[in-house]
Amino acid sequence: MQATFPHRLLRQETRFWLEGMSLEPRESVSGTETIVPTMRARWMASCSFVLRGEASRLGWEAFLAQMEGRVGTTLVPAHYRWRPRDRDGHPTAFCDIANLADAQTWEHFGFENTDLTRITVAADASLRATQIDVTLHNSTGLRPGQKFSIGDRLYRVQAHWQPSPTVHRLMFQPPLRQAVTAGAAVEVDRPVCKMRMVTETEGLFDQSLSVLPSVTVNFQEAI
């Protein structure tokens, strides 16, 4: 099953990195080291939380129960400080309006809770592609080092350039996990990655009288 990531908990640290970008280095007789790149890198993530109060502890225990060790998956958000910007130059938001999925927020807050389309894929891209053309709607574009997701797959920008005045092209890693069609949404506000736990014992914590227990959980991309 796919569990809902515990967004409400007090997250202290989240780190993402790619693992498996090259084979183990080999040394020649002269001592020269040979690095062989691969196309099979996958995302790894480490998240640390502080559990405050009964609701947080039970919420975390419920998340572990739903994950079922390495069986279940979850969409881990890839938050980082320097956000992409909208067409007015403002950093994009971390969360939805009121953080209510599919909620009727118009009558309560004065605006609709709809997804904003900031960037879309401009042309079809095949499986394992490392470049895509995109159309900017409400964004100034992505800079190298920033992350985005298409569906539930996470990517990191290596380069962004314009081969023509109307075309924006992204080079990214890892290669596309699946083919994408023109018009597909490129998620830059809240990029996520479909992941599962690395071991069966991730996220366990001391059930003693600690007031603010901290937990660390390691994820790997579910491919």
N, C-alpha and C positions, 0 to 999 in steps of 0.2 A: 504494500500500500504506500501511498505518498502522504507523509505527515506534513502538517503546517509548521513552518519554521517558527520558533518562539520569539516573535518580534517584540513582545511586551517585556521580556526580561532585560535586566540591566547589563547590556553587553559591554565588556571592557576592551576587548581586542579581537580583531579579525585579520587574519593574514591569508592571502592567496598566492600560490606559486605553481608554476608548471614543472612537472616531474617527468623524466624520460625523454628529454629533448635530444639526447645523444647516447650512444653506446658507451660502455666502460672503455676508457682510453687504453690503448695498447702502445707499448714502447718497442722501438726497433733495436737492433744490436747497438746502434750508435747512441741510443738513449732518447732519440726523437719521439715525441708523443704524437700519436695519431688520434684525432677526434672525428668520429663518424656520426653525423647528424641523423636523426630519425624523424618520421612523420607521425609518431605515435604518442606524443606528449599528452598528458592528462592533467587536469586541474587538481590540486590539493588545497585544503583549507584547514586552518586551525582557529577555533573560536573559544574565547574565554568569557564566562558569565559570573556574576555575583548574584546569588539567590537571596532575596530579601523578603522575609515573611512567608506565611503559609501559602498564599496564592502562588507566589513564584516557585516555591518548592514543589507543590503539587502540579503546577503547570509543567515544570521540567520533568517530573516523573511521568506525566502523561505523554510528553514528547518521546521519552525513552521507550515507553510501552508501545507507542504507535510505530516507532522506527524498527522495533523487533531486531535489535542488533544490526547486522549487516543486510538484513532482508529488505527493509523499507528504504525509501528515498525521500528527499526533501529539497526544496528550492532554497539554496543558501544565497542570501543577498550579498553582492559585492560592493559594499559601500566604501567610499574613499573621500578624502577631504576636498580635493580640487575638482569640482563638478564641471561637466559640460555646461555651456551657456545657451540660453534661448536667443531668439533673433534680436532681442533688446539688450543683450549682454548681461542678463541676470543669471546667476547659477540656478540650475534646475533643482527641483524639490526632492527630498529624500522619501516622501511618503505621499499617499493619496489624500484627497480632501477628507478630513475627519478620520482617515485610516479605516474606513468602513467599506468592505468589498460589496459591490452591487447594491449599495444603500441608496435610498431615495433622499438625497440631500438638498434638493432644490427648495422645498418649502421650509426647511429648517435653517439653511445657511445662505440661501439666495443664489446658489449656483449649482450646476449639475456635476455629479460625480462621474465624469466620463474620462476615458483614457485620452491623453494628448498624444497626437502623432507628430513627433518632432522630426524623425528621419525615416525614410522608407528605402527599400532596395529598388534601384532604378532598372536593373536588367537581371534576367535569370542567371544564377550561378550554380555550377555543378558541385557534386560531392567532392570534398577534399580541396576545393578552391581556397586560395589564400589571398584573393583580391575580389572586391565587389565594388560596383558603382552604386552610389546612393543619391537620393534627392533630399535636399534640406527643406523642411517646411517651417518649423519653428525652432531653429537651432543655427548656431554659427559653425557647427561641425565638430568633429572629434579631433583631439590632438594626440600625438604619439604618447603612449603610456596610459591613456584612458581606456576604460572597458565598456563593452556593450554586450547585449545578448540578443539573439534571434531565437524566438521560442524559449526553450529552457536550456540553451547552450551559451556558454560564456566565451568571449573573445577579447583579446587585448590588441590595441592599435599599435602597429609598428611605424606606419607612415600614412600621411594624408596629403593628397595633391589634386590639382585640377588639370586634367589633360585638355579640357576645353572650358570656356566660360560657364557652361551650364552643367558640366559633369564633375562630380566629386568622386574620387576613388580612394578606397581604403585598402591598405595592406595590413594583415593581422595574423595572429597566431592564437590557438592552433588552427589547422585547416578545418573547413566546414564539416560538421558532423553529418549534415544531410543537405541535399540540394534545396535551394531557396528560389522562389519565383519573384518576379517583379511585383512590387506593391507590398511585400512582406514588411512588417514593422521592425525597425531597429530600436530596441529598448535602450535608452541612455539614462533615463531618470532613475530606474531601479533595476539594474542588470542583475540577473540571477544565474545560478548554475545548478543543474540537477545532480545531486550528490548522495552518497551513502556513507555510513560510518566505516572507518578503517578496520576496527576490531569490535568484538562483542562487548568489551568493557568500557567503551568510550562514555564519558559523561557521568561516571559514578562519583559520588562524593561521600564524605564522612557523615553518617547519620547521627552524630553526637549532638551536643548542645551548642555548637557553634552558631553565633547570631547571623553572620554573613558568610556562609560557605561559598567557596568559589569552585567552579567546575571548568574543565577544559575538554573539548571534544574535537577530534580530528576527522575530517571528511576527505573522500576521494570522489572524483567525478564518476557518475554512473553512466557507463557507455554500453 
